Amino acid sequence: MLKFDQNIELKKSGNDLFMAGEILIDMISEDYNDDFTCRTYRQFFGGSPSNIAMNAHKLGVHAVVASVVGEDGLGNFLIHELKSAGIDTGYIQRTAEGPTSMVVVTKSQSTPTPVFYRGADYRLSYTEKLEEKLMNSKIVHFSCWPLSRNPARETIEKIISKAKMNGLLVCFDPNYHPMLWKAGEDGIEYVKSVIGKVDIVKPSEDDAERLFGAHTHEQYIEMFLKLGAKLVILTLGKDGALVSNGVETFRFSSLATEVADTTGAGDAFWSGFYAATVKGYTIREALSCGFAVSAYKLKYTGAIVDLPKLEAIKEIYGL
């Protein structure tokens, strides 16, 4: 069991975080506008696992991203951004079968509304090089994006199997969205089947409702636990989060006092939680660090911001 006042014993490996999944362009509107009538958008680095890797690296831990971009200028931009941040890009695959994927979203102070344009992101292949790096990592993370299409789905299934056999901490962002799945495919049941294979899940309230329908927060927690998750972090926006290991349940308050844009707030939480976990903090302390990093990010537009080291974030928020 994952106990709140104990740290998580991680495999002794050279790399801290192995992030598998999408890397893409976030096109975010200049204005707050929920009906997409705005005319001006800005280009940002995006993709949840890639965002987490970038943020975690700035917080002081090592991360790699296994993903795919197109053989185009947008792919060049994303690889350049990773290199500029000091992240090894040797696990970014390139494909001529589709353009670099993109999400268009309106800037929001609540939950942003995305429109997905998918090309390269789901073409991730399982390779010997990928496996070698995976086996030399402590934590593996993935989201629903690569699970929604093959061949990335098959690649993630192999990653989960290898990670569990070799004692890695396996974490899943169950950010199910029906627009990501092919018409007629039961993505909800597939996502539920994956939850029992992982250690930690962090659904948002919207994620939980898309998977289970309308229920109370406590019922959502129980549903994820019943499917097999060992630790459930149910994020509730400005209301913080409800967290349970199946024996104890705690509510954490948000530390945010200023909200410019919510894009990537969940990714910022993951990066703070992972950085603290790698550094040996208890789960309770790591959760607090996650909320602090998320609060810091919320003051800025875009998923990637100029984060200080984790120790400085802790000092800013009095942790």
Protein Blocks (a to p, Z undefined) as FASTA:
>chain_A
ZZfkbccdddddfbfbdcedddddddddfbdcfkopafbdcdddedjklmmmmmmmmnop
acdddddddddfklmmmmmmmmmnopafklcccdfkbccddddddddfbdcddddddfkl
mmcccdfklmmmmmmcfbdcddfklmmpcfklmmmmmmmmmmmmnopacdddffbcfklp
cehiafklmmmmmmmmpmbdcddfklmmmmnopadfklmmmmmmmnopabdcddehjnop
addehlaccddddfbfbdfbfghklmmmmmmmmmmmmnopafklmmmmmmmmmmmmmmpg
cjbdcdddfklmmmmnoZZ
